């Protein structure tokens, strides 16, 4: 059975649904930015739907979620990052606090990652 599931996953066929952890929506998030040229970090305290500026980047927070009943648990946030000199976003997607490299901004000067959700 396990081998059959592995083969189905390999060929791109749908696997049976698995249980998902219930989440709660935070009121915002704390993100950290790093300017790799001068080694300065900046913490951005953001509300859902809000934005912040880091150098020439505009960071927009869609929403932040955390495990239900555990606000200090593993946060993940939907973030859009734009460069003031480009039309298309540099990054748009979910960032996970415990695995910042899983889905990260690819930029030569800046790194941005999620620290935690805010609950109030």
Residue, then its C-alpha position, 0 to 999 in steps of 0.5 A: x500500500x505504501x509503495x502504491x501511494x509513493x508511485x501515485x505521488x511520483x506520477x502526480x496523481x492525487x493522494x488521499x486527504x490527510x488531517x490538517x491542523x486547525x489555525x487561528x488568524x492573528x491580527x498581524x505579524x512581526x517580520x524581520x528584514x536584513x540589509x545584507x550590505x550593512x548587516x542591519x536588521x529591522x523588525x516590522x510590526x504589521x497589521x493584516x492588510x498593512x505594509x512597511x518599507x525596507x530600503x526600496x522594498x515595500x512589504x505587504x502583509x495579507x494575513x498571519x495564521x498560527x496553530x489554534x490555541x497556541x499563539x506562540x506556535x509555528x506562524x505562517x504569513x501571506x506576504x507580498x514584496x515589491x521593489x519600487x523600481x519594478x512592476x511585478x512583485x519580487x515575492x508573493x506567497x506564504x512564509x513559514x516562521x520555523x522554516x524561512x528558507x522553505x519559501x523565501x525572498x530571493x534578493x541580492x541585498x535583502x532577506x525578509x522572514x516571519x518571526x511570529x503572529x500578533x494576537x491583539 
